[in-house]
Amino acid sequence: MTAFLSDDTFTRLVEALAAIEPEPITGDRSAQVSEALCMVADVWPESMRGELQANDNARAA
């Protein structure tokens, strides 16, 4: 599936991913990558759909 982001969002996402440092003990970067995708690009896993929709509905009320 092709997804297009605004140039600004794409640039911020690239910058956020480039700045990720590995965890000191494990070397893992997955938590920081997930955070960058969610917070910078507003890209979320399917498992979060219900929670995000509930939050949107609560804000709209």
C-alpha positions as CSV (number, residue, x, y, z in Angstrom):
1,M,0.0,0.0,0.0
2,T,1.4,3.4,-1.0
3,A,1.0,6.2,1.5
4,F,1.7,9.8,0.9
5,L,2.7,12.3,3.6
6,S,2.9,16.0,3.4
7,D,6.5,17.2,2.7
8,D,6.6,18.7,6.2
9,T,5.5,15.5,7.9
10,F,7.9,13.4,5.8
11,T,10.8,15.7,6.7
12,R,10.0,15.6,10.4
13,L,9.6,11.8,10.3
14,V,13.0,11.4,8.6
15,E,14.6,13.7,11.1
16,A,13.0,11.9,14.1
17,L,14.1,8.5,12.7
18,A,17.6,9.7,12.0
19,A,18.0,11.0,15.6
20,I,17.1,7.6,17.2
21,E,19.8,6.2,19.5
22,P,19.8,2.5,20.3
23,E,19.0,1.4,23.8
24,P,22.2,1.2,25.7
25,I,21.9,-2.4,26.8
26,T,19.9,-4.1,24.1
27,G,20.7,-1.9,21.1
28,D,17.0,-2.0,20.3
29,R,15.4,0.9,18.5
30,S,11.9,-0.4,17.9
31,A,10.1,1.6,20.7
32,Q,11.6,4.9,19.4
33,V,10.7,4.0,15.8
34,S,7.1,3.3,16.9
35,E,6.9,6.6,18.8
36,A,8.2,8.5,15.7
37,L,5.7,6.9,13.4
38,C,2.8,7.5,15.8
39,M,3.7,11.0,17.1
40,V,5.3,12.6,14.0
41,A,3.5,10.9,11.1
42,D,0.3,9.9,12.8
43,V,0.7,6.3,11.6
44,W,-0.7,3.8,14.1
45,P,-1.0,0.0,14.3
46,E,-4.4,-1.4,13.5
47,S,-4.7,-2.6,17.1
48,M,-5.0,1.0,18.3
49,R,-7.9,1.9,15.9
50,G,-10.7,1.5,18.5
51,E,-8.9,3.4,21.2
52,L,-8.0,6.3,18.8
53,Q,-11.6,6.5,17.5
54,A,-12.9,6.5,21.1
55,N,-10.5,9.4,21.9
56,D,-11.6,11.3,18.8
57,N,-15.3,10.8,19.7
58,A,-14.7,12.0,23.3
59,R,-13.0,15.2,22.0
60,A,-15.9,15.8,19.6
61,A,-18.5,15.5,22.3
